[in-house]
Structure formats: C-alpha cells, structure tokens
Amino acid sequence: MTLEGDASLPPATTTIVYANQKSGGPRVFGALAMLLGGIWIIMSFLSLLGAGDTIELYRADETAFSFWFYVSPLLSIAAGSMITYAGFLLWNYKKKGVWIGFGAVGVYALQGILQSVITGIVIEEVGDSAGLDGLGGIIAGAGLFFTAVGAVCCLLIVALPLLMNGNDLDDE
C-alpha cells in the first residue's frame, strides 16, 4: 500500500494550523463575579436603606461618625459594581477585568478597614457610658482580621483567571 496516491492526505507543501480553543475558566470566573457582585450590590443597597436604624442601634448620633453609616454602603455599592463589571469583562476574555477586579478588592479593603476602625471608635465611645470598656478595640481588631482574610481570598480568586489562563485573555 502506497500513500502517494491517497487523496485524503494534504500535499507535502500544505501547512496545517490548529486553532487553540479558549479555556472556559475566564467565563466561569466572570459569571461568578457577576453573580456575587450583583448580590453584593443588592445587600449594600439594603444596608444603605437601613443606615438610620444602624445609627440608632449604635447610638452613633451621639458621636461625630454618624455620617459613616451612609458612606460605608455607598463604598460597598461601588466595589460591588466594579466586581460585576470585572466579571463582565472576564466573561468576554478581557484581561482588563482582572485589573478592575483588583481595584474592587482595594475599595473593599479600604471600606473594611475604615468600617472596623470607625465602628470600634463608636462602640468604645458609647460603650464607656454603658460600662463596656475595651469592647470597641476587640470589635475593631476582629473586623480588621476578617477584612484582611477576605481581601486575600478575593485577590486570589480575582487573580486565578490570569494565572491559569493568562494567554486566553485579550489585552484590549
């Protein structure tokens, strides 16, 4: 059997190019980011609607930080919007989505740090009159710890599409 006359084989001068299919990883992470970002926005909006009750609960109107209970949900809405948009970009294989995701984690970390410190101060000021000395520091420390853990986890999740499938993402 000779292969010279076989019509199913391409001529020797023909170059065969196989196109790589893009990985589904960025689409999966993009869908998760859009879903979680949407939930984040809804929960932050509900927190904004209940800010007056939170001020009353903490008796924060007796302190100089009552404005924070309105600003904090707005920062959360901004971070949630950024992560949702980053997910949309990742869904479309855009590397820019990873960088916007990093920015969203930065906004989240800033909001978490400020939230922990201000809540600790408010509780410390109000707690002194109720005989709860040191409670504000404990709450602030716990908030800072959980913000750090959350930020590290979010950074790793945002970076995974770039680390796993960086060649599949477009630079546009």
C-alpha positions in Angstrom: 0.0 0.0 0.0 1.4 3.3 -1.0 0.4 6.7 0.3 1.4 8.7 -2.7 -1.9 8.5 -4.5 -4.1 8.8 -1.3 -6.4 11.8 -1.8 -7.2 12.1 1.9 -3.7 13.4 2.8 -2.8 17.0 2.1 0.1 17.8 -0.2 3.5 18.0 1.4 3.7 21.8 0.9 0.4 22.4 2.8 0.8 23.8 6.3 -1.9 22.6 8.8 -2.7 25.1 11.6 -4.7 24.0 14.5 -6.5 26.8 16.4 -6.5 26.6 20.1 -9.8 27.0 21.7 -10.0 29.4 24.6 -10.4 28.0 28.1 -13.7 28.2 29.8 -12.1 29.4 33.0 -12.4 33.1 32.5 -16.1 32.6 31.6 -16.7 30.7 34.8 -14.9 33.2 37.0 -16.7 36.0 35.1 -20.1 34.5 35.7 -19.3 34.0 39.4 -18.1 37.6 39.7 -21.2 39.0 38.1 -23.5 36.9 40.3 -21.6 37.7 43.5 -21.3 41.3 42.5 -25.0 41.6 41.9 -25.7 40.1 45.3 -23.2 42.5 46.8 -24.9 45.5 45.3 -28.3 44.4 46.5 -27.1 43.8 50.0 -25.2 47.1 50.1 -28.3 48.9 48.9 -30.4 47.3 51.7 -27.7 48.4 54.1 -28.0 51.9 52.8 -31.8 51.8 53.4 -31.3 50.6 57.0 -28.5 53.1 57.8 -30.8 55.2 60.0 -31.7 52.2 62.1 -28.0 51.3 62.4 -27.2 54.8 63.7 -30.0 54.4 66.2 -28.8 50.9 67.3 -25.2 52.0 67.9 -26.4 55.4 69.3 -23.9 56.8 66.7 -25.8 60.1 66.6 -24.0 60.9 69.8 -20.7 60.7 68.0 -19.1 62.5 65.1 -19.2 59.4 62.9 -22.9 59.0 62.2 -22.2 60.0 58.5 -20.1 56.8 58.1 -23.2 54.6 58.2 -24.3 56.2 55.0 -20.9 56.4 53.3 -19.9 52.7 54.0 -22.8 51.2 52.0 -22.0 53.6 49.1 -18.4 52.4 49.0 -19.7 48.8 49.1 -22.0 49.6 46.1 -19.0 51.0 44.3 -16.9 47.8 45.0 -19.8 45.6 44.0 -20.3 47.5 40.8 -16.6 47.2 40.0 -16.6 43.4 40.6 -19.7 43.0 38.5 -18.1 44.9 35.6 -14.9 43.0 36.0 -16.9 39.8 35.7 -18.5 41.0 32.5 -15.0 41.8 31.1 -13.7 38.3 32.2 -16.7 36.7 30.5 -15.6 38.4 27.3 -11.9 37.3 27.8 -10.6 40.8 28.6 -7.5 41.0 30.8 -8.7 44.4 31.9 -11.3 42.6 34.0 -8.6 41.2 36.3 -7.2 44.7 37.0 -10.6 46.2 37.6 -11.2 43.2 40.0 -8.0 44.1 41.8 -9.3 47.7 42.1 -12.6 46.4 43.5 -10.8 44.4 46.2 -8.8 47.6 47.0 -12.1 49.5 47.5 -13.4 46.6 49.6 -10.3 46.6 51.8 -10.4 50.4 52.3 -14.1 50.2 53.2 -13.5 47.3 55.6 -10.6 48.9 57.3 -12.5 52.2 57.8 -15.6 50.3 58.9 -13.7 48.4 61.5 -11.9 51.4 62.9 -14.9 53.7 63.0 -17.2 51.0 64.4 -14.7 50.3 67.1 -14.4 54.1 68.0 -18.2 54.4 68.1 -18.7 51.4 70.2 -15.8 52.5 72.5 -17.4 55.9 73.0 -20.9 54.6 73.5 -19.7 51.5 75.5 -17.8 53.7 78.0 -21.1 55.0 79.2 -22.6 51.5 79.4 -19.6 50.0 81.3 -18.2 48.0 78.3 -14.6 49.1 78.4 -12.4 47.7 75.7 -15.3 46.3 73.5 -14.6 48.7 70.7 -11.0 47.6 70.4 -12.0 43.9 70.3 -14.6 44.6 67.6 -12.1 46.8 65.6 -9.4 44.1 65.8 -11.8 41.3 64.7 -13.1 43.5 61.8 -9.6 44.2 60.6 -8.7 40.5 60.8 -11.7 39.4 58.8 -11.2 42.2 56.3 -7.6 41.1 55.7 -8.7 37.4 55.3 -11.5 38.5 52.9 -9.2 40.7 50.8 -6.6 38.0 50.4 -9.2 35.4 49.4 -10.7 37.8 46.9 -7.3 38.7 45.5 -6.6 35.1 44.9 -9.9 34.5 43.2 -9.6 37.5 41.0 -6.0 36.6 40.0 -6.9 32.9 39.1 -8.1 33.6 35.5 -4.8 35.5 34.9 -2.7 32.8 36.5 -4.5 29.8 34.9 -5.4 31.1 31.5 -3.5 34.3 31.0 -2.8 33.6 27.4 -6.5 33.3 26.7 -7.2 36.8 27.8 -7.1 39.7 25.4 -5.1 42.8 26.2 -7.7 45.1 24.9 
